Amino acid sequence: MSVPMLKIGAVLSTMAMVTNWMSQTLPSLVGLNGTTISRGGTSERIVSALYPSPEEGWQIYSSAQDADGKCICTVVAPAQNMCNRDPRSRQLRQLMEKVQNISQSMEVLDLRTYRDLQYVRNTESLMKVVDGKLKVASDNPRGLNLKGFQELKDKVTQLLPLLPVLEQYKADAKMILRLREEVRNLSLVLMAIQEEMGAYDYEELRQRVLLLETRLHSCMQKLGCGKLTGVSYPITVRASGSRFGSWMTDTMIPSSDNRVWSMDGYFKGRRVLEYRTMNDFMKGQNFVQHLLPHPWAGTGHVVYNGSLYYNKYQSNIIIKYHFRSRSVLVQRSLSGAGYNNTFPYSWGGSSDIDLMADENGLWAVYTTIPNAGNIVISRLEPQSLEVLQTWDTGFPKRSAGESFMICGTLYVTNSHLAGAKIYFAYYTNTSTYEYTDIPFHNQYSHISMMDYNPRERVLYTWNNGHQVLYNVTLFQVIKTSGD
């Protein structure tokens, strides 16, 4: 008997990258009984660097059956660093901090003791001289003349600096008592933690977590594609550049490339900044500059498998520029495509040709005069830039604020301004469309670039001089091995 198909609303969000800007979110795990568990992505504010996620353990959001008796469930797993939020881990971390403070205090004490001891040793001979003179004066008080008295007084004066040294010794002695008390308290806390942990083997737990992560990665590959059902609250990564621009990471799956590219402006630009990591981009450091041989038009650029694909200024030519070799590998005209603000998005900016990538490959979104200004989707061959297949969506491009591809589906926003939502979707696999109502928060009120990254499963946007990320929620259909 076959195992029933499972439908799940899986949260496919990521972080990019905060400890790396960005570590990958592990979205789901297929359980032993055939149920599907999905894991929420992290969502920290990137100003301090990271992304909100469940902190309470496995959470069941909903569970039901459809008319065919198939299981429909939504479950969110704990965040990847759940163990770090364990009370015992917090106590251990606090203990580590206290131990570090005690070590630093001991180093200071050791330095002061060594310095003061050297001073005492240097004055030892002087103290012997003073002691000898005092004995002579004590044995024969009448023999102490004015000159001898003055010499004795001078010697004692030389010993006066020993007084603050002795005071410091007293203070250090008190500090040692405090440190001894602190160490005693730490020992008690450690004993309590040891009793609380009992027989837990943290190395074994760590191995179990690694195994779980491997299974989550495996399930993520099974998930593949899904239908967009929600967009998260915006995560502002950085505020830089002018009002218009684009930024991106490599969209190739799989890819270990953590570089970030930024292109400020929407026309005649040639300068591309390449940052080593997302963290470097956030800080504006560790970058190199690429000077493109031809200027760009619009903001619809995409990095795919180590190359930048962009629209050449005042033309319908697409250029493939390879970052490592710093050379143009191929350029080809997109036949009939409008350019130079003939068919832009509603915000203008020479956004006639929008290049993008998703799980299915490389795409060009544009329009032509024969298509009466309606959005045209073409799937491109990444090496030659030849058009493999084309769809006419019937949607007027000038009425679109921005658009992006997810799993072969084009999603279109109704505006680039505040109050925008995703309200049109065109499915290339069935050549059909529908009107949607997916709200998202346009925080800075003027989006001039919006692209999906299939490797990280997030939306990259350039919003009025701010670089912003959105996590996405996709509705998944997972087939088990029995199907």
NORPEDA-V973398 format. One record per residue. N is the residue number from 0. SS is DSSP state (@ for helix, = for strand, . for the rest). PSI is psi in whole degrees, -180 to 180 (none if undefined). NEAR is the number of other C-alpha atoms within 8 Angstrom. Layout:
# NORPEDA-V973398
N&SS&PSI&NEAR, N&SS&PSI&NEAR
This chain:
# NORPEDA-V973398
0&.&134&3, 1&.&149&5, 2&.&135&9, 3&.&152&10, 4&.&142&11, 5&=&132&13, 6&=&135&12, 7&=&136&12, 8&=&96&10, 9&=&134&14, 10&=&109&13, 11&=&80&14, 12&.&163&15, 13&.&171&15, 14&.&115&16, 15&.&104&12, 16&=&37&11, 17&.&-29&13, 18&.&-29&9, 19&.&-12&10, 20&.&-16&13, 21&=&89&11, 22&.&151&11, 23&.&142&9, 24&.&139&14, 25&.&103&12, 26&.&-26&16, 27&=&162&14, 28&=&128&13, 29&=&120&11, 30&.&171&8, 31&.&-29&5, 32&.&9&4, 33&.&-9&8, 34&.&162&9, 35&=&133&13, 36&=&130&12, 37&=&147&13, 38&=&130&17, 39&.&145&16, 40&.&158&17, 41&.&157&13, 42&=&62&11, 43&.&153&10, 44&.&125&12, 45&.&-9&11, 46&.&-39&8, 47&.&-7&6, 48&.&14&10, 49&.&-174&14, 50&=&130&11, 51&.&139&9, 52&.&166&10, 53&.&142&11, 54&.&3&8, 55&.&0&6, 56&.&-167&9, 57&.&129&8, 58&=&124&10, 59&=&115&9, 60&=&-39&8, 61&=&155&8, 62&=&127&9, 63&=&179&7, 64&=&144&9, 65&.&-173&8, 66&.&-25&5, 67&.&4&5, 68&.&11&6, 69&.&146&11, 70&=&128&13, 71&=&119&12, 72&=&154&13, 73&=&119&14, 74&=&140&14, 75&=&128&14, 76&=&163&13, 77&.&159&14, 78&.&158&13, 79&.&-34&5, 80&.&34&6, 81&@&-44&10, 82&@&-30&7, 83&@&-20&7, 84&@&2&9, 85&.&139&8, 86&@&-38&6, 87&@&-37&7, 88&@&-38&10, 89&@&-42&10, 90&@&-43&8, 91&@&-40&8, 92&@&-41&8, 93&@&-39&8, 94&@&-42&9, 95&@&-41&8, 96&@&-41&8, 97&@&-43&8, 98&@&-40&8, 99&@&-43&8, 100&@&-41&8, 101&@&-41&9, 102&@&-42&8, 103&@&-41&8, 104&@&-39&8, 105&@&-37&8, 106&@&-41&8, 107&@&-44&8, 108&@&-43&9, 109&@&-41&8, 110&@&-46&8, 111&@&-42&8, 112&@&-43&9, 113&@&-44&8, 114&@&-46&8, 115&@&-34&9, 116&@&-38&8, 117&@&-40&8, 118&@&-43&8, 119&@&-42&9, 120&@&-38&7, 121&@&-26&7, 122&.&2&9, 123&@&-44&8, 124&@&-36&7, 125&@&-39&9, 126&@&-36&9, 127&@&-40&8, 128&@&-45&8, 129&@&-42&11, 130&@&-41&8, 131&@&-44&8, 132&@&-36&9, 133&@&-38&9, 134&@&-43&8, 135&@&-45&9, 136&@&-35&11, 137&@&-38&7, 138&@&-33&6, 139&.&78&8, 140&@&-33&8, 141&@&-22&6, 142&@&-7&6, 143&.&102&9, 144&.&-178&7, 145&@&-40&6, 146&@&-45&6, 147&@&-39&8, 148&@&-41&9, 149&@&-38&8, 150&@&-43&8, 151&@&-40&11, 152&@&-41&8, 153&@&-41&8, 154&@&-42&10, 155&@&-40&9, 156&@&-37&7, 157&@&-23&7, 158&@&-11&11, 159&.&-36&7, 160&.&-14&7, 161&@&-23&8, 162&@&-50&8, 163&@&-30&7, 164&@&-43&9, 165&@&-37&8, 166&@&-39&8, 167&@&-38&8, 168&@&-40&9, 169&@&-45&8, 170&@&-41&8, 171&@&-37&9, 172&@&-40&8, 173&@&-40&8, 174&@&-39&8, 175&@&-39&8, 176&@&-42&8, 177&@&-42&8, 178&@&-39&9, 179&@&-40&8, 180&@&-39&8, 181&@&-43&8, 182&@&-40&8, 183&@&-43&8, 184&@&-41&8, 185&@&-41&9, 186&@&-41&8, 187&@&-43&8, 188&@&-42&8, 189&@&-40&8, 190&@&-41&8, 191&@&-42&8, 192&@&-41&9, 193&@&-43&8, 194&@&-39&7, 195&@&-40&6, 196&@&-30&7, 197&.&-126&6, 198&.&12&4, 199&.&133&5, 200&.&107&6, 201&@&-27&6, 202&@&-40&6, 203&@&-41&7, 204&@&-39&8, 205&@&-42&8, 206&@&-38&8, 207&@&-38&8, 208&@&-42&8, 209&@&-40&8, 210&@&-41&8, 211&@&-42&8, 212&@&-39&9, 213&@&-43&8, 214&@&-36&10, 215&@&-43&13, 216&@&-42&11, 217&@&-43&9, 218&@&-33&12, 219&@&-37&12, 220&@&-35&7, 221&@&-34&7, 222&@&-46&10, 223&.&-111&7, 224&.&164&9, 225&.&176&10, 226&=&133&9, 227&=&126&9, 228&=&-12&9, 229&=&156&9, 230&=&135&11, 231&.&177&9, 232&.&145&8, 233&.&146&11, 234&=&109&11, 235&=&119&12, 236&=&-42&12, 237&=&156&9, 238&=&112&8, 239&.&158&7, 240&.&-169&10, 241&.&-171&9, 242&.&-30&9, 243&.&146&15, 244&=&-172&16, 245&=&153&15, 246&=&156&12, 247&=&164&10, 248&=&172&10, 249&.&134&16, 250&.&3&14, 251&.&139&10, 252&.&127&7, 253&.&165&5, 254&.&138&9, 255&.&11&4, 256&.&118&5, 257&.&9&9, 258&.&154&11, 259&=&137&14, 260&=&144&11, 261&=&135&11, 262&=&107&11, 263&=&135&12, 264&.&169&13, 265&.&-2&14, 266&=&149&11, 267&.&5&8, 268&.&147&11, 269&.&-9&11, 270&=&120&10, 271&=&125&12, 272&=&129&11, 273&=&117&12, 274&=&146&14, 275&.&-42&11, 276&.&171&11, 277&@&-37&16, 278&@&-40&12, 279&@&-40&12, 280&@&-42&13, 281&@&-38&8, 282&@&-10&6, 283&.&38&7, 284&.&168&7, 285&.&60&8, 286&=&158&11, 287&=&162&7, 288&=&134&8, 289&=&132&11, 290&=&106&7, 291&.&145&9, 292&.&-23&6, 293&.&141&7, 294&.&159&11, 295&=&166&13, 296&=&140&16, 297&.&-164&15, 298&.&12&14, 299&.&49&13, 300&.&160&13, 301&=&143&13, 302&=&124&12, 303&=&116&12, 304&.&46&8, 305&.&3&9, 306&=&148&10, 307&=&126&13, 308&=&124&13, 309&=&162&13, 310&=&123&15, 311&=&138&13, 312&.&136&11, 313&.&42&7, 314&.&169&8, 315&.&28&14, 316&=&133&10, 317&=&133&13, 318&=&137&14, 319&=&111&12, 320&=&125&13, 321&=&123&12, 322&.&-43&10, 323&.&-46&5, 324&.&-9&5, 325&.&49&8, 326&=&158&7, 327&=&121&10, 328&=&-36&8, 329&=&152&10, 330&=&141&10, 331&=&143&10, 332&=&135&7, 333&.&100&8, 334&.&124&5, 335&.&-5&7, 336&=&136&12, 337&.&155&14, 338&.&174&14, 339&.&47&10, 340&.&28&11, 341&.&-47&8, 342&.&66&14, 343&.&175&15, 344&=&175&13, 345&.&-23&12, 346&.&-7&8, 347&=&-131&8, 348&.&33&10, 349&.&34&13, 350&.&41&16, 351&.&-42&16, 352&.&120&16, 353&=&112&12, 354&=&141&13, 355&=&166&15, 356&=&148&16, 357&=&-163&14, 358&.&-22&11, 359&.&-3&7, 360&=&-150&9, 361&=&138&13, 362&=&155&11, 363&=&130&12, 364&=&123&12, 365&=&-164&14, 366&.&169&16, 367&=&165&13, 368&.&-44&9, 369&.&-27&5, 370&.&9&10, 371&.&33&7, 372&.&5&12, 373&=&151&13, 374&=&131&14, 375&=&137&13, 376&=&128&12, 377&=&132&12, 378&=&131&12, 379&=&150&13, 380&.&118&10, 381&.&-29&8, 382&.&-45&5, 383&.&-15&7, 384&.&18&11, 385&.&147&8, 386&=&122&9, 387&=&-39&8, 388&=&151&7, 389&=&143&9, 390&=&139&9, 391&=&115&9, 392&=&-22&10, 393&=&5&6, 394&=&128&7, 395&=&124&9, 396&@&-35&14, 397&@&-15&10, 398&@&-3&10, 399&.&138&14, 400&.&-49&15, 401&.&173&15, 402&=&162&11, 403&=&158&11, 404&=&135&13, 405&=&120&14, 406&.&42&10, 407&.&8&11, 408&=&131&11, 409&=&125&12, 410&=&133&13, 411&=&136&13, 412&=&153&14, 413&.&-8&13, 414&.&164&13, 415&.&-1&15, 416&=&-178&10, 417&.&147&11, 418&.&7&7, 419&.&155&13, 420&=&165&11, 421&=&114&13, 422&=&9&12, 423&=&138&13, 424&=&134&12, 425&=&126&12, 426&=&110&11, 427&.&-25&10, 428&.&-24&6, 429&.&-3&5, 430&.&41&8, 431&=&167&7, 432&=&167&9, 433&=&158&7, 434&=&134&7, 435&=&174&8, 436&=&74&8, 437&=&105&10, 438&=&154&9, 439&.&154&10, 440&.&109&9, 441&.&81&13, 442&.&-38&7, 443&.&9&9, 444&.&12&10, 445&=&90&10, 446&=&126&15, 447&=&5&15, 448&=&133&14, 449&=&110&12, 450&=&146&11, 451&=&139&14, 452&=&110&14, 453&.&-25&13, 454&.&-39&10, 455&.&-11&11, 456&.&50&12, 457&=&163&13, 458&=&129&12, 459&=&131&15, 460&=&150&14, 461&=&111&16, 462&=&96&17, 463&.&48&12, 464&.&11&12, 465&=&139&14, 466&=&118&14, 467&=&144&13, 468&=&149&12, 469&=&130&12, 470&=&154&15, 471&=&153&15, 472&=&124&14, 473&=&140&14, 474&=&123&12, 475&=&149&12, 476&=&114&10, 477&=&128&10, 478&.&129&9, 479&.&172&10, 480&.&-19&5, 481&.&-10&8, 482&.&none&8
